[in-house]
């Protein structure tokens, strides 16, 4: 069994979940980071929480001093890709882990929906892409650990790849606790 820890940053309004960025880390050492070239930049910049917590971690082009206007996503950055290209890269990343793969995320319900929507409706998931995500918080709760017991994140919180790396650390930490229980 190979585990892939992942995190998505997304814009959601209670009806839709739009991908901003995705980070994935596999137990075999591979990593994937991509930023959706097609998300609504104005909506993200206009959302106070996303503007303050997610936008600073994205590859953006800043305006030179004295030039009016808004900063914008750097479409020339290699991490910035169209959704269809991200969908292919994510499917290839997951399938390269082998036939038995587990997906793990922290508070992963919305992450899984957003991930699945890369390919359209749930029935359109590529063969080999899991139909569910294991949740770090569920595992913490199952082990009887309080919320504050998990290791603190050391890297940039709300950068999808940094969060995926941290999820891997926490999942492995929880697995050790589970073995000793």
N, C-alpha and C positions, 0 to 999 in steps of 0.2 A: 504494500500500500504506500503510495506517495502522496504527501500532503502538499497543497498549494495554499498559501496564506495570501489574502488579497484585501484590498480596500478600494473603494470608489469614492470620489467626491462628486456630488451631484446637486442639481437644482431641482427642488420639488415644490409643488404648490398644493398638495393634497389630492391632486388628480393625475398629475404626470410626474415622472422622474426622468430628468435629462442628464445624461452623462457629461461630466466635466473632465475627469481624469480617472485613470485606473493604474494601480500598482499591483504586481503579482510577484511572489517569491516562492520558488519550488524548493523542496527538500534536497534536490540534486544540485542546488546552487544557481540555477538560472533565475534571471529577473526580467520583468517586463514593465515598462512605464510608457504610458501613452496619454496624450491630451487630445480631446475631441476638438477638431478644427471647426465643428459646426454648432457648438453650443451658443446660446444667446448671451453674448458678452455683455450687452447693456443690462440684461436682467441680473447677471451675476454681480456686475459693478454696482447695480442699484439695490442689491440685497445686503443690508449692513453686516450680517454675520459672514456671508460668503466673501464680501469685499475685504473684511478684516482678517479672516482666517484661511481662506483658500486662495484667493486671487494673488496674494504676495508670493505664493509658492509656484505659480505658473510662469512659463516663459513668456514674458510680455515685453513689448517695445515701449519704452518710456519716451515721452516727448522731451526734446531738449529744453533746458531752462529758457523761459521767456516765450515758448511756443504754446499757444492755447490749444486745447483739445484734450481728449482722454487717452490714457494709455490703452493699448490693445494687445491681443494675443499675437505672439510672434509666429506667423504662419510658416516661416522659413526654418524654425527650430525642428530638428529631426524627431522630437517626441510628439509634435503636433501632426495629427493624421486625420483623415476623414473617417467617419464612423464605420463604413464598410471595411476599410483597411484595418481598423482596430478589431473589428469582429473576426476577421481572418487571422490576425496575429494572436488574439486571445484563444481562439479555437486551436490553432497550431501549438501554442504554449501548453495548453491543458492536455492535448492529445499526446504531446511528446513525453508527458509524465508516465505514460503507460496505461494499460487497460483498467487498473484499479487506482483511481485518484479520489482524494477527499479535498473538498474546498472548505476553507476556514476563514471566518471574518468575525470582527468584533461588532456586536449589535448588527448582525448581517442581514436582516430581513430586507431592507430597502436595497442593500448592495446586491443581493441575489436577484431581485426583480430587475434592477437596472442592468445587471450583467446579462440576464436572460433576454432582455429587450434588445440587446445588440443584434439578435437574429430574428426579431419579430416576436410573435406569440410563443408561449412556452412549448407548444408542439413543434416549433421550428428549431429547437436546440439541436446542434450537430450531435450525431451519435458519439458517445464517449464523454460529452460534457455533462457533469452531474446535474440532476434536477433539483438538488437542494444543497444548502451550505450549512456546515456545522458551525455552531455559534460559540464563541469564546465565553460569553456571559452565561450561556446555558451550562457549559462545562464547569465554570466557576461555581455556579449555584449547585450543580449536581454534587460537586465535591464538598459542599458545605462551607465554602470560603466567603468571607464578606467582600463587598465591592472594593474596598480600599486595600485588599490584600495583594492585588496583582502588581507586577513590576511596573514602575513608572517609565514612561517613554523618554528616551534620551535625545532623539532626533526631532526634527521639525514636525510637530503635530499638524495634521490636516494636509500634508503632502502625501499623496496616495502611495508612493513607493516607500517613504519613511514609515507610514502607518502599516503597510504590509510587512515590512521588516520587523516592526515591533510586534505585530500580531504573531509572527513566527516565534519570536522570543517568548511571548506569553503562552502560546499553545504548547511549546516544549516545556515550559516551566510547569504548566498545569498537568502535562503528561507525567512528569516526575512526581508530582504530588499524588496523582492517581495511582501510580505504581507502588508508592509507599503507604497508601491508605489501606 
